């Protein structure tokens, strides 16, 4: 297991995680953002737009942006908050992941891990805070993120926030994808001024734009990709809600950093805290986690029943 700090083509710092069977992940310090997660065959599991802009202050379109301290544009801050377009630092407490020789690499016989931290700045938000995130590529290729938010105010003031791990998954064809695990749940439809509805289908399929916040979502959600014969399982802790999003054709064409037809090859399934914001008193900390795994299965292959995946069988 190795961890290394390198420059991307645009000169931006990123951490590359590797595990012995060949799986890799990349984490840009800009945004604290996972921008790649590949299995042992080198297949990309996350979506990154071909038109993504790797230059501040624009957020990187794709991968796993961190939406904090605001999801959406309902508050006074910029869309989805500021964490996704700030430069995070390597966290030295816990102990540094990168070695002291300056080469920026180290090895582990277990997992490949990087710890990042984002601290408050006066121009961003009138509160003192620390956001710590550990990104781990596990032996076998599963990807885990643990994120912690701490109130470090010294003036006895609490603050509230919403948060999401805005995960873009790569899919073969959105028309051939279904989402399992959110059936019968209440959701807020962002395309209808957050009106509330109850999911009626036995799974979520796509034939147009979708932007829904599912409330009280289960700890496991499955993304079944028939053509790729693959199911991605999202396991979440500390995030009560889940967002499902695909912009479809008209909105895709309106985004300068998104290809006109790329909506066909992505879907966002995001662990989130949206309906009820988290409130922290000084010294208090909130913690959330997601773990992503990919298993070879589909309706066509018959190798796996997604229902059993969701039940942990």
Number of C-alpha atoms within 10 A of each C-alpha: 21 20 26 21 22 17 12 12 8 9 10 14 16 20 23 24 27 25 24 17 13 15 24 28 27 23 23 24 23 24 24 29 28 26 21 20 26 19 20 15 10 11 12 18 21 23 24 21 19 12 16 16 16 17 13 12 12 14 20 25 19 26 26 28 24 25 22 21 23 25 23 17 11 10 14 8 16 14 14 22 23 19 25 23 21 18 19 22 16 20 18 12 11 9 10 14 22 23 14 10 8 8 11 14 18 18 18 12 10 13 22 27 27 23 24 24 21 21 17 17 11 8 6 13 13 11 17 19 20 17 21 23 24 17 25 21 29 22 18 15 25 21 26 19 21 18 20 15 24 19 24 21 19 10 9 11 13 16 18 13 18 21 25 25 27 25 26 26 22 23 25 16 18 22 15 16 24 17 23 20 21 24 16 14 16 18 23 19 16 15 11 10 8 13 11 16 14 13 15 12 10 13 15 17 15 18 10 12 16 20 18 23 27 29 22 16 22 18 19 20 26 24 24 25 25 21 16 17 18 22 25 21 22 22 18 25 16 16 22 19 22 27 24 20 20 23 20 21 16 13 13 19 16 12 12 11 18 20 16 17 12 21 24 20 18 26 26 25 23 26 30 26 25 22 14 12 14 16 14 19 15 17 13 12 17 14 15 21 19 21 19 20 18 18 15 15 21 21 16 13 13 11 13 17 13 24 13 9 18 18 11 8 8
